[in-house]
C-alpha cells in the first residue's frame, strides 16, 4: 500500500514539473503562486514574532486566533470545491482504469494533497505562528507546533471529501446545477461573515455608552467574538486552533475531546472519500435519466418573430444553465446580507435591491459566450443583430422588473412599511432607483457582450476554470459594473439641481428623483439595445470565430 501511495505522490510532482516544462504560462503561474505563498508565510512570521515579543491579552488573542484560522479553513475547503475540484490532474476518475484499491487510492490522493505547495505553505505558516505563543510558555509553543500539523491534515481531509462528493455523487445536470448555485451562494455568504459580525458586535455596548457616556473596555466588546470562537472551537474547522489554549489553561478534558473531534473528522473524511471512490467505480458509465419535453415549450408562448424566438431560446437556456441562473439569486442574497448588517435600520435593507439591480445582469455582459456555438444558428439564418438584442433585453427586462418589484414588496413588509416602520416615499424612490440601475446595467450589457467577451466554464462542468485570457476574465466584468453608473449621470445632475432648488423638502421631490432614475435607466436600455444590435450586425462573423475558440477551451 505504502509503495502505491508514494508512487501517487511522485506522480503528482512529475506532472507538475512536466506542465511547467511544457508551458511558459504554467511556469509563470507556479512562480507567481510560490511568491504569493512565500509572501503570506513572511507576513505570518512577522506578525507572530511581533506578538510574541510582548504578552497579549489571552481573551482577545484566543478569539482572534480561532476565528481567523477557522474562517480560513472554511475558505480553503470552499475554494477547493469551486476552483480546484473539477478537472484536476489527480481527480479520482483518472485512476479508474488502473485497478488501484479504493482505500489505497484514497490515501494516495490525500498524501498527494498534503505534499502539494499550498499544504506545505500553510503548514509552514501555522508552524511559524507558534512564535506568537512564546509569552505563554514552552508548553503552549509545543502544542501549537503539533496543532499546526493536525490543522493541515484536517483541512486537507475535509477538502478531499468535499471534492470526492462533488465529483462522484453529483451525476445529473440538475444536481450539478443545484450544487453549483448553493456552493457559490454559500461562498459569498461566508465571505460576508466578518462584516456581519463587525456590524452586529457590541451593539448593546454602543447603546449603553451613548446613554451614560462610559467606555466599557475591550473585554466586553469581545463577548460576541468569544462566543463565536467557543462554538467554532468544537467544530473540525477550529478544534486544532483551540488546543494550545486548552493546554495553557490546564483544561485537559476539553483538550482530549477536541483531539477526538479531529481524529473522528479525519477518519470519517477518509471513509467518505473511499465510499465516493467505490460509488464512482461501480456507477461509471450509468446512463443519465432523460426528460422528454412536450409541445414547443417556451417557443409556444412568445410572439412569432425573430426576437420572440431569441427570447424563447434564452429562457430555455436560463432554466438549464446554473452559471447564469446564479446571478439572479444575487439581489435576494444581497438583501439578506444587508438585513443581517442593518442593526434595525430599515434604510440599510433597501440597499439590497439597489445593489441587486446593479449586479443582476452581469452574466448578460458576456451572454454570447454563455450561448457558445448556439449563436452560429443565428448567423446561418441571417437574424438581424437588433432582433437578437431586442429578444434578449426584452425577456431579461421583464424578469428583472417582476423580480425587483416582488423583492421590494418583501423588503417593505420586513422593514414595517405597512405599520409605519418605514417611509413609503423612500421605498417608492428606492424601487425606482433599483429598477433604473437594472435597466441601465442591462443596456450596457447588450453593448459589452458584443465587443468584450471572455471564456466561461462548460455548462457540464460549472466548477472548472477555462484557461486563457485570464486578464480579460478578471477585467471585462468591471467595464459593465463601472459603466452602468455613468449612464445614470443625467439622474445625478437632476438630483443636484433639485437639491439646490429645495425640491427634497417635500415628498414630491423624492418621488420625482425615483421617476427620473427609472426613465433614465429605460432610456439607457433602449439605447444599449439599439447600439448593441448595430455592433452585432457588424461583428457577427468575428463573434462567431471568437466563440468557436472559446468552445475549444472547454473541452
FENVEN-V516052 format. One record per run of one state. SS is the DSSP state (hx for helix, st for strand, lp for the rest). FROM is the first residue (numbers start at 1). TO is the last residue. If there is no record, write none. Layout:
SS:FROM:TO  SS:FROM:TO
This chain:
lp:1:1  hx:2:22  lp:23:23  hx:24:52  lp:53:57  hx:58:84  lp:85:91  hx:92:95  lp:96:101  hx:102:114  lp:115:116  hx:117:136  lp:137:137  hx:138:169  lp:170:172  hx:173:191  lp:192:192  hx:193:200  lp:201:202  hx:203:212  lp:213:217  hx:218:221  lp:222:222  hx:223:232  lp:233:238  hx:239:249  lp:250:251  hx:252:283  lp:284:296  hx:297:301  lp:302:305  hx:306:320  lp:321:321  hx:322:341  lp:342:345  hx:346:349  lp:350:350  hx:351:359  lp:360:362  hx:363:381  lp:382:384  hx:385:414  lp:415:416  hx:417:419  lp:420:423  hx:424:451  lp:452:469  hx:470:487  lp:488:488  hx:489:500  lp:501:502  hx:503:505  lp:506:506  hx:507:553  lp:554:555
